[in-house]
Amino acid sequence: MSIEQTLQTRSESKCELCAATEKLAVYEVPSSPDNTANECVYLCATCSDQVENPDNVDANHWRCLNDSMWSQVPAVQVMAWRMLSRLRGEGWPQDLLDIMYLEDDVKAWAEAGAESASDDAVVHRDSNGAVLENGDTVTLIKDLKVSGGGFTAKRGTAVRNIRLVADNAEHIEGRVSSQLIVILTQFVKKS
């Protein structure tokens, strides 16, 4: 049985990411350990184009990953993880990444082929220079008056599950007193 026939059977002749049924083709997942059907996915033309051409990405098309990320097929899991990682600046993909589980070998495969951070990528650093990531916990190092909030966020307050502002290395978002606020990175330290 050919790779394409194997994938047609496995996917029930549907795109393994968005479930479309037209213009399907075999897509070999980059950085795959082998070159077998287990390292390939069956994709529609829309998914394939957006995977290959990041400039063509329509974030709303990828809401289908909410379902396909739970596939039992490692190659599908890898593709879902990579697309969610690429789109994490949208907000909702980060929520899915937070609940997605990958076996260690599958996660290593996903990370191996993920887009590497370019030299001009925005890097968020706390007041001590530690790199911040989405989901980190930080502590305020100064009392901060919250504009429009009517309160002051006290020094020593822990801000859990922060979100990075994608286009500004000096801003993060987090909840203080149940209110979502933007915080300057110079006023926090990573916990």
C-alpha positions as CSV (number, residue, x, y, z in Angstrom):
1,M,0.0,0.0,0.0
2,S,1.4,3.4,-0.9
3,I,1.9,6.3,1.6
4,E,-1.0,8.2,0.0
5,Q,-3.4,5.2,0.2
6,T,-2.3,4.6,3.8
7,L,-3.0,8.3,4.7
8,Q,-6.4,8.2,2.8
9,T,-7.4,5.3,5.0
10,R,-6.1,6.8,8.2
11,S,-7.8,10.1,7.6
12,E,-11.0,8.8,6.0
13,S,-10.1,11.0,3.0
14,K,-10.2,14.3,5.0
15,C,-7.6,16.9,5.8
16,E,-6.0,15.7,9.1
17,L,-5.9,19.3,10.4
18,C,-9.1,21.0,9.2
19,A,-11.3,18.0,7.9
20,A,-11.7,19.5,4.4
21,T,-12.4,16.9,1.8
22,E,-11.1,18.5,-1.4
23,K,-7.6,18.9,-3.0
24,L,-5.9,16.6,-0.5
25,A,-2.2,15.6,-0.8
26,V,0.5,14.0,1.2
27,Y,2.6,16.4,3.2
28,E,5.9,15.2,4.7
29,V,6.3,16.8,8.1
30,P,9.7,18.5,8.2
31,S,12.4,17.1,10.5
32,S,10.7,13.8,10.6
33,P,12.6,10.8,12.0
34,D,11.8,8.5,9.1
35,N,10.2,8.9,5.7
36,T,7.1,6.7,6.2
37,A,3.4,7.3,6.4
38,N,3.7,7.8,10.1
39,E,5.8,10.9,9.5
40,C,3.4,12.4,6.9
41,V,0.0,14.0,7.1
42,Y,-2.9,14.3,4.6
43,L,-3.5,18.0,4.1
44,C,-5.9,20.1,1.9
45,A,-4.4,22.8,-0.4
46,T,-5.4,25.6,2.0
47,C,-3.6,24.1,5.0
48,S,-0.6,23.1,3.0
49,D,-0.3,26.6,1.5
50,Q,-0.5,28.3,4.9
51,V,2.0,25.9,6.4
52,E,4.5,26.5,3.7
53,N,3.9,30.3,3.3
54,P,3.6,32.1,6.7
55,D,2.6,35.3,5.0
56,N,-0.6,33.6,3.8
57,V,-1.8,32.5,7.2
58,D,-5.4,33.2,8.1
59,A,-5.5,32.7,11.9
60,N,-9.2,32.0,11.9
61,H,-8.7,29.0,9.6
62,W,-6.5,27.4,12.3
63,R,-9.3,27.3,14.9
64,C,-9.8,23.8,13.6
65,L,-6.7,22.8,15.6
66,N,-8.9,22.9,18.7
67,D,-10.1,19.4,17.5
68,S,-7.2,18.1,15.5
69,M,-4.6,18.7,18.3
70,W,-6.2,15.7,20.1
71,S,-5.4,13.3,17.3
72,Q,-3.6,10.1,18.3
73,V,-1.3,10.4,15.2
74,P,2.1,11.9,16.2
75,A,2.6,13.6,12.9
76,V,-0.8,15.4,13.2
77,Q,0.1,16.4,16.8
78,V,3.4,17.8,15.6
79,M,1.8,19.9,12.9
80,A,-0.9,21.2,15.3
81,W,1.8,22.2,17.9
82,R,3.9,24.0,15.2
83,M,0.9,26.0,13.9
84,L,-0.3,26.9,17.3
85,S,3.3,28.0,18.2
86,R,3.5,30.1,15.1
87,L,0.1,31.8,15.9
88,R,0.6,32.1,19.7
89,G,0.6,35.9,19.4
90,E,-3.1,35.7,18.6
91,G,-3.9,34.8,22.2
92,W,-6.2,31.8,21.7
93,P,-3.5,29.5,20.4
94,Q,-1.5,29.9,23.6
95,D,-4.5,28.7,25.5
96,L,-4.6,25.5,23.4
97,L,-0.8,25.0,23.8
98,D,-1.2,25.3,27.5
99,I,-3.6,22.3,27.6
100,M,-2.0,20.3,24.8
101,Y,0.0,17.2,25.8
102,L,2.8,15.6,23.8
103,E,4.9,12.6,24.6
104,D,8.6,13.6,25.0
105,D,9.8,12.2,21.7
106,V,6.9,13.8,19.8
107,K,7.6,17.2,21.5
108,A,11.3,16.9,20.6
109,W,10.2,16.3,17.0
110,A,7.8,19.2,17.0
111,E,10.5,21.6,18.5
112,A,13.2,20.3,16.1
113,G,11.2,21.5,13.0
114,A,9.7,24.6,14.6
115,E,10.6,28.0,13.2
116,S,13.7,29.2,14.9
117,A,13.6,32.6,16.4
118,S,15.1,35.1,14.1
119,D,17.7,37.7,15.1
120,D,15.0,40.4,15.1
121,A,12.5,38.4,17.2
122,V,11.1,40.3,20.2
123,V,12.6,39.0,23.5
124,H,11.0,39.9,26.7
125,R,13.3,40.3,29.7
126,D,12.6,41.1,33.3
127,S,14.4,43.7,35.4
128,N,17.3,41.3,36.0
129,G,17.6,40.3,32.3
130,A,15.9,36.9,32.7
131,V,14.0,35.9,29.6
132,L,10.2,35.8,30.1
133,E,7.8,33.4,28.4
134,N,4.0,33.1,28.1
135,G,2.6,31.5,31.2
136,D,5.5,32.6,33.6
137,T,4.9,34.0,37.0
138,V,6.5,37.3,37.9
139,T,6.6,39.5,41.0
140,L,6.2,43.2,41.0
141,I,9.4,45.0,42.2
142,K,7.6,48.4,42.7
143,D,4.2,49.7,43.7
144,L,2.4,50.5,40.4
145,K,-0.6,52.8,40.1
146,V,-3.1,51.1,37.7
147,S,-4.4,53.8,35.3
148,G,-8.2,53.4,35.0
149,G,-8.3,50.7,37.6
150,G,-8.6,52.8,40.7
151,F,-6.0,50.8,42.7
152,T,-2.3,50.4,43.2
153,A,-0.6,47.1,42.5
154,K,1.6,46.6,45.5
155,R,5.3,45.6,45.4
156,G,5.7,41.8,45.9
157,T,2.4,41.0,44.2
158,A,2.7,37.8,42.2
159,V,1.3,37.9,38.7
160,R,0.7,34.4,37.4
161,N,0.3,33.1,33.8
162,I,1.5,36.3,32.1
163,R,1.1,36.9,28.4
164,L,3.8,38.6,26.3
165,V,2.8,41.5,24.0
166,A,4.1,40.2,20.7
167,D,5.3,43.4,19.2
168,N,6.7,45.2,22.3
169,A,9.5,43.7,24.3
170,E,8.8,46.1,27.2
171,H,5.2,45.1,27.8
172,I,3.5,42.0,29.3
173,E,-0.1,41.4,30.3
174,G,-1.3,39.8,33.5
175,R,-4.1,39.8,36.1
176,V,-3.8,41.8,39.3
177,S,-6.9,42.0,41.5
178,S,-8.9,40.2,38.8
179,Q,-8.2,42.9,36.3
180,L,-6.1,42.4,33.2
181,I,-3.4,45.1,33.0
182,V,-0.3,45.8,30.9
183,I,2.9,45.9,32.9
184,L,6.3,47.2,31.9
185,T,8.9,44.4,32.1
186,Q,11.3,46.8,34.0
187,F,9.0,46.6,37.0
188,V,8.9,42.8,37.3
189,K,11.2,39.9,38.2
190,K,10.7,36.3,37.1
191,S,9.7,34.0,40.0
